[in-house]
Amino acid sequence: MNIQKGNCEFLLGIDTIDQLTSWLNEHHFINGVAFIGRSNVGKSSLINSLFGKSTARVSKTPGRTRQVNIFRFVVVNREAKTEDSFYLFDVPGYGHAEVSKEMALNWQNLLDTFFQLCNEKILLLNIQDARHPLQEPDIVFQNYIKSFKLETYVIFNKVDKLKTQSERSRLKNLMPEIYSSFKWVKQIHFVSAEKGDGLLAVEQSIVTYVMRQIET
């Protein structure tokens, strides 16, 4: 089974609390995956690598995801000759995006609403930067998200950017602390959205999770 690339359909972008509340209440039993990460961590590039080019808008400017963007994607089982549809949520990032206080507050309210109302069948992928693990915004988010009891995987992106031996050694030396900090997290992956390293394992993790939810 695999994600059908290039067939991820954009449904709508939501930037108000009322609209998000209404949509989630109407789609209470949704099954899918949500991506969230610190600004400029490569979230959109990772989404495009997994679901097909140009699914998410990529920008060099941090904080460009200003809505909860909702897509529908398809998982294909070629042996059984079946196709199943699921939801993909591209959620505004957290951290130090260069935006106004008013915009930042609106994003926080959107996040609170999303996590309070979304179905527990939603898999949360928290994207972090392999070059800068255990940053304060990431730790704050992890402490925040624990209470919502969503199955969460942590994806460390940009491993290809670790160019020097000292950078790679630093990440290796931090591994025990990383795994200790995320004991409650179900899976941890190290990937490169740009080079493709580790993406197959992430794709199969997504597919396994969403297909399992069909049976529950």
Protein Blocks (a to p, Z undefined) as FASTA:
>chain_A
ZZdehiaccfbdcfbfklmmmmmmmmmmgccddddddehilmmmmmmmmnoghkbccdfb
ghkambdcddddddddfknopacdddddddddehjddcdfklmmmmmmmmmmmmmmmcfk
bccdddddfklghifklmmmmmmmmmnopacddddehklmmmbfklmmmmmmmmmmmmmm
mmmpmbdcdddfknopoklmmmmmmmmmmmmmmmZZ
